Amino acid sequence: PIHVDEFFNNIGIPVLEGYGMTETCPVLAVRTWGKLVIGSVGPIYPDTDIRIVDISNGDFIYTTEKGGSAKRGIKGEIHARGPQVMRGYYKNPEATDKVLKDGWMNTGDLGMITFNGTLKIVGRSKETVVLLGGENVEPVPIENKLSESPLIDQVMVVGQDKKYLAALVVPSLEQFKDYGDTLEAIAKNEEVAKLLRNEVKKLVSSEAGFKSFEKVVDVRLLPKPFEVGDELTNLFKIKRHVVTDKYQDVINTMYD
């Protein structure tokens, strides 16, 4: 987290943070003494190629390949290629095909190349939420369970790099019409918020088959629904990075 990064920097303890994963053995980028840029994971590792890909159209925002696009400060999905990148998952071609194409690995992370020439990680493009403790959580089954409630119209689970899960909920206008004429009024109602917190707690429980780290600890109500062309794709799937960017301040209140 940036506040931890800044703390160590302010007390004179340099942190050489790196970035990678098991599938990349594991380094793709790492800070150096010569390029210790706070908030980034340093320059790209030697003999490693990186692409920053626009997930809306597949265009390359940035690539280390000669003659390719070199736009900086624009986020996209991080793809990597190099001698440290795996050849595939053992006896699992389906899983391999999902992440590897022509030697390029889709990391599932969102990032950008800074104007200092370092790599900065800004979020996830894939649905998997990785908690601070390292637990991998698939949010869709949790969201599907919560969507069974007549009180909830739409929901998105959050918690990337946090200690616990939380949720952004669009309450049902029909079910809560006695509390207000608009979603905005309903979302501000404390009694509605209390009812929905209890509903979420009841649905996502050990009794319902969820693990302890899959439980949703806090909830915030949104004043408008997710819409196609904005927070939703044409197939009505949530654009998680869009929702996260739009409601980052709201999300932060669940972790203060």
C-alpha positions as CSV (number, residue, x, y, z in Angstrom):
1,P,0.0,0.0,0.0
2,I,1.2,3.5,-0.8
3,H,0.9,4.8,2.8
4,V,3.3,2.0,3.9
5,D,5.6,2.8,1.0
6,E,5.7,6.5,2.0
7,F,6.2,5.7,5.7
8,F,9.4,3.7,5.1
9,N,10.6,6.3,2.6
10,N,10.0,9.1,5.1
11,I,12.0,7.4,7.8
12,G,14.9,6.7,5.5
13,I,14.4,3.0,4.9
14,P,14.4,2.3,1.1
15,V,12.2,-0.5,-0.1
16,L,13.1,-2.3,-3.3
17,E,9.6,-3.5,-4.2
18,G,9.2,-5.9,-7.1
19,Y,6.4,-7.4,-9.2
20,G,5.8,-10.8,-10.5
21,M,4.0,-14.1,-9.8
22,T,4.7,-17.8,-9.6
23,E,4.1,-18.2,-13.4
24,T,6.9,-15.7,-14.1
25,C,9.5,-17.2,-11.8
26,P,8.7,-14.6,-10.4
27,V,10.2,-11.2,-11.4
28,L,8.9,-9.0,-14.1
29,A,9.9,-5.6,-12.6
30,V,11.8,-4.5,-9.6
31,R,13.0,-1.2,-8.1
32,T,16.7,-0.4,-8.2
33,W,18.9,1.9,-6.1
34,G,19.1,4.1,-9.2
35,K,15.4,4.2,-9.8
36,L,13.6,4.0,-6.5
37,V,10.2,5.5,-7.5
38,I,7.6,5.5,-4.7
39,G,4.3,4.0,-5.8
40,S,5.8,1.9,-8.6
41,V,7.4,-1.5,-8.8
42,G,10.4,-0.2,-10.6
43,P,11.7,-0.6,-14.2
44,I,11.0,-3.7,-16.3
45,Y,13.4,-6.6,-15.6
46,P,16.2,-7.2,-18.1
47,D,15.4,-9.4,-21.1
48,T,11.6,-9.0,-20.3
49,D,9.0,-7.7,-22.7
50,I,5.9,-5.9,-21.4
51,R,2.8,-4.8,-23.1
52,I,0.1,-2.5,-21.6
53,V,-3.0,-3.5,-23.5
54,D,-6.3,-1.5,-23.7
55,I,-8.8,-4.1,-22.5
56,S,-11.7,-2.4,-24.4
57,N,-10.2,-2.9,-27.8
58,G,-7.0,-4.9,-27.5
59,D,-4.8,-2.1,-28.8
60,F,-1.3,-1.7,-27.4
61,I,-0.9,1.3,-25.2
62,Y,2.7,0.5,-24.5
63,T,5.1,-2.2,-25.6
64,T,8.8,-2.8,-25.2
65,E,8.9,-4.2,-28.7
66,K,10.9,-2.1,-31.2
67,G,8.8,0.4,-33.1
68,G,5.7,-0.3,-30.9
69,S,3.5,2.2,-29.0
70,A,5.1,3.9,-26.1
71,K,2.3,5.9,-24.4
72,R,2.9,6.5,-20.7
73,G,0.6,7.3,-17.9
74,I,-2.3,5.3,-19.4
75,K,-3.5,2.2,-17.7
76,G,-4.2,-1.2,-19.3
77,E,-3.8,-4.9,-18.8
78,I,-0.2,-6.1,-18.3
79,H,1.0,-8.8,-20.6
80,A,4.6,-10.2,-20.2
81,R,7.0,-12.3,-22.2
82,G,10.5,-13.5,-21.3
83,P,12.7,-16.5,-20.4
84,Q,11.2,-16.5,-16.9
85,V,7.6,-16.9,-18.1
86,M,6.2,-20.4,-17.8
87,R,5.5,-22.6,-20.8
88,G,2.2,-23.7,-19.3
89,Y,0.3,-25.3,-16.5
90,Y,1.2,-29.0,-16.0
91,K,-1.2,-31.2,-17.8
92,N,-3.8,-28.4,-17.9
93,P,-4.0,-27.0,-21.5
94,E,-7.3,-25.3,-20.9
95,A,-5.9,-23.2,-18.1
96,T,-2.8,-22.5,-20.1
97,D,-4.8,-21.3,-23.1
98,K,-6.6,-18.8,-20.9
99,V,-3.4,-16.9,-19.9
100,L,-0.8,-17.7,-22.6
101,K,-0.9,-16.6,-26.3
102,D,2.1,-16.7,-28.6
103,G,4.4,-16.7,-25.5
104,W,2.7,-13.6,-24.0
105,M,1.2,-14.1,-20.5
106,N,-1.9,-12.2,-19.4
107,T,-1.1,-11.3,-15.8
108,G,-4.7,-10.2,-15.1
109,D,-3.3,-7.1,-13.5
110,L,-3.9,-3.5,-14.6
111,G,-0.9,-1.2,-14.7
112,M,0.8,1.6,-16.6
113,I,4.3,2.8,-17.5
114,T,5.0,6.0,-15.6
115,F,6.7,9.0,-17.0
116,N,9.8,7.9,-15.0
117,G,9.9,4.7,-17.0
118,T,8.8,2.5,-14.2
119,L,5.9,0.0,-14.0
120,K,3.0,0.9,-11.7
121,I,0.3,-1.6,-10.6
122,V,-3.2,0.0,-10.3
123,G,-5.6,-2.9,-9.9
124,R,-7.0,-6.1,-11.4
125,S,-8.6,-6.7,-14.8
126,K,-9.6,-10.3,-14.0
127,E,-12.4,-11.1,-11.6
128,T,-10.3,-12.8,-8.9
129,V,-9.8,-10.7,-5.8
130,V,-6.6,-11.3,-3.9
131,L,-6.8,-10.3,-0.3
132,L,-4.0,-8.8,1.7
133,G,-3.4,-12.2,3.3
134,G,-2.9,-13.8,-0.1
135,E,-6.3,-15.5,-0.2
136,N,-7.8,-15.8,-3.7
137,V,-11.5,-15.0,-3.8
138,E,-13.8,-15.4,-6.8
139,P,-16.4,-12.6,-6.3
140,V,-19.0,-13.9,-8.8
141,P,-20.4,-16.8,-6.7
142,I,-20.7,-14.3,-3.8
143,E,-22.4,-11.7,-6.0
144,N,-24.7,-14.4,-7.4
145,K,-25.8,-15.4,-3.9
146,L,-26.4,-11.8,-2.9
147,S,-28.4,-11.2,-6.1
148,E,-30.9,-13.9,-5.0
149,S,-32.2,-11.3,-2.4
150,P,-35.2,-9.3,-3.6
151,L,-33.7,-6.4,-1.6
152,I,-30.6,-6.2,-3.9
153,D,-30.8,-5.1,-7.5
154,Q,-27.0,-5.1,-8.3
155,V,-23.9,-5.8,-6.3
156,M,-20.1,-5.8,-6.7
157,V,-17.7,-7.3,-4.2
158,V,-14.5,-5.5,-3.6
159,G,-11.4,-6.1,-1.5
160,Q,-8.3,-6.3,-3.7
161,D,-5.2,-6.0,-1.4
162,K,-7.4,-5.4,1.6
163,K,-7.8,-7.5,4.8
164,Y,-11.5,-8.4,4.1
165,L,-14.2,-8.2,1.5
166,A,-16.8,-5.5,1.2
167,A,-19.6,-4.8,-1.3
168,L,-21.2,-2.0,-3.3
169,V,-24.9,-2.6,-3.4
170,V,-27.6,-1.0,-5.6
171,P,-30.8,-1.5,-3.5
172,S,-34.1,-2.4,-4.9
173,L,-36.2,0.7,-5.6
174,E,-39.4,-1.4,-5.5
175,Q,-38.6,-3.1,-2.2
176,F,-37.6,0.1,-0.5
177,K,-40.1,2.5,-2.0
178,D,-41.5,3.3,1.5
179,Y,-38.1,4.7,2.4
180,G,-37.8,7.1,-0.6
181,D,-38.9,8.0,-4.1
182,T,-35.5,7.7,-5.6
183,L,-32.4,5.5,-5.3
184,E,-30.5,8.4,-4.1
185,A,-32.8,8.9,-1.2
186,I,-32.9,5.2,-0.4
187,A,-29.1,4.9,-0.5
188,K,-28.9,7.6,2.2
189,N,-31.3,5.9,4.6
190,E,-29.5,4.4,7.6
191,E,-32.3,1.9,8.2
192,V,-32.0,0.6,4.7
193,A,-28.3,0.3,5.1
194,K,-28.7,-1.7,8.3
195,L,-31.3,-4.0,6.7
196,L,-28.9,-4.7,3.8
197,R,-25.9,-5.3,6.0
198,N,-27.9,-7.9,7.9
199,E,-29.1,-9.4,4.6
200,V,-25.6,-9.7,3.3
201,K,-24.4,-11.3,6.5
202,K,-27.2,-13.8,6.4
203,L,-26.6,-14.8,2.8
204,V,-22.8,-15.0,2.8
205,S,-22.3,-17.2,5.8
206,S,-20.6,-20.4,6.9
207,E,-24.0,-22.1,6.9
208,A,-24.4,-21.1,3.2
209,G,-21.1,-22.8,2.4
210,F,-18.8,-19.8,2.3
211,K,-15.3,-19.7,3.9
212,S,-14.4,-17.2,6.6
213,F,-12.4,-15.0,4.2
214,E,-15.3,-15.0,1.7
215,K,-17.6,-13.2,4.1
216,V,-18.6,-9.6,3.3
217,V,-17.7,-7.4,6.2
218,D,-19.1,-4.1,5.2
219,V,-21.5,-2.6,2.7
220,R,-22.1,0.7,1.0
221,L,-25.3,1.7,-1.0
222,L,-25.0,3.3,-4.4
223,P,-27.4,6.1,-5.5
224,K,-27.7,4.9,-9.2
225,P,-27.7,1.5,-11.0
226,F,-24.9,0.1,-13.1
227,E,-25.6,0.8,-16.8
228,V,-24.6,-0.7,-20.1
229,G,-21.9,1.4,-21.7
230,D,-20.7,2.6,-18.4
231,E,-20.3,0.1,-15.6
232,L,-21.6,-2.8,-17.6
233,T,-20.6,-4.5,-20.8
234,N,-23.1,-5.3,-23.6
235,L,-23.4,-8.7,-22.0
236,F,-24.3,-7.1,-18.6
237,K,-21.0,-8.1,-17.0
238,I,-19.6,-5.7,-14.4
239,K,-16.6,-3.6,-15.6
240,R,-14.8,-3.9,-12.3
241,H,-12.1,-1.4,-13.0
242,V,-14.6,1.2,-14.0
243,V,-16.8,0.7,-10.9
244,T,-13.6,0.7,-8.7
245,D,-12.4,4.0,-10.3
246,K,-15.8,5.7,-10.1
247,Y,-16.5,4.7,-6.5
248,Q,-12.9,4.6,-5.0
249,D,-13.8,7.2,-2.4
250,V,-16.8,5.2,-1.3
251,I,-14.8,2.0,-1.2
252,N,-12.1,3.7,0.9
253,T,-14.7,4.4,3.7
254,M,-15.1,0.7,4.2
255,Y,-11.4,0.3,5.0
256,D,-10.6,3.5,7.0
